Amino acid sequence: MSIEMRRKYGAGITSEEYIETGRPRNQGEPREEPDYHAINDANTRYAIKHFRQWKAKRKGPEYKIIFE
C-alpha cells in the first residue's frame, strides 16, 4: 500500500510511524522452527535408556491354580 493510501485510510487509526514506513511498531522477529528430528532422536535415546520390563503383579502359584 502506498503512503498516500495509508494516510487516507489510516489517519487517526494507526501510528505515524506505520504511515511513513509501512511496518508495524511491534512487529517481532520470525520464530525459528525447532529441529523435530533431533528432538525425536533424543526422546528415542531416553526411552531406550530408561526402558524396563513390566512384571506381572500376581505370580504366585495360588494365582496360577485358580485362574488358569
C-alpha positions as a printed Julia matrix, in Angstrom:
68×3 Matrix{Float64}:
  0.0     0.0    0.0
  1.34    3.39  -0.86
  1.97    6.22   1.59
 -0.96    8.22   0.17
 -3.33    5.3    0.69
 -2.02    4.72   4.23
 -2.51    8.43   5.01
 -6.04    8.38   3.57
 -7.29    5.24   5.31
 -5.03    5.04   8.36
 -5.11    8.62   9.64
 -6.17    8.61  13.28
 -6.22    4.81  13.46
 -2.59    3.83  13.03
  0.64    5.45  14.17
  2.56    7.95  12.08
  5.47    5.53  12.02
  3.31    2.93  10.25
  2.05    5.52   7.78
  5.62    6.51   6.87
  7.3     3.11   6.83
  4.52    0.59   6.32
  5.88   -1.63   9.09
  4.03   -2.18  12.37
  5.67   -0.77  15.5
  5.58   -4.03  17.47
  6.48   -6.44  14.74
  8.52   -9.3   16.18
 11.18  -11.42  14.61
 10.04  -14.63  12.91
 10.24  -17.67  15.12
 12.71  -20.4   14.33
 11.23  -23.85  13.79
 12.62  -26.49  16.15
 14.55  -29.42  14.72
 11.96  -32.17  15.15
 14.31  -34.95  14.02
 16.84  -34.09  16.74
 14.09  -33.94  19.38
 12.73  -37.3   18.23
 16.2   -38.87  18.35
 16.76  -37.55  21.88
 13.39  -38.9   23.01
 14.18  -42.28  21.47
 17.56  -42.44  23.22
 15.88  -41.55  26.54
 13.2   -44.22  26.06
 15.79  -46.91  25.25
 17.92  -45.95  28.25
 15.03  -45.93  30.73
 13.14  -48.94  29.38
 12.2   -51.56  31.94
 10.37  -54.82  31.59
  6.92  -54.81  33.09
  6.36  -57.57  35.58
  3.1   -59.24  36.42
  1.86  -58.32  39.86
  0.5   -61.78  40.68
  3.0   -64.54  40.04
  2.27  -66.8   42.96
  1.29  -70.44  42.5
 -2.14  -69.78  44.02
 -2.98  -67.35  41.25
 -2.0   -69.87  38.58
 -4.1   -72.62  40.12
 -7.24  -70.51  40.46
 -7.21  -68.56  37.22
 -5.67  -70.93  34.68
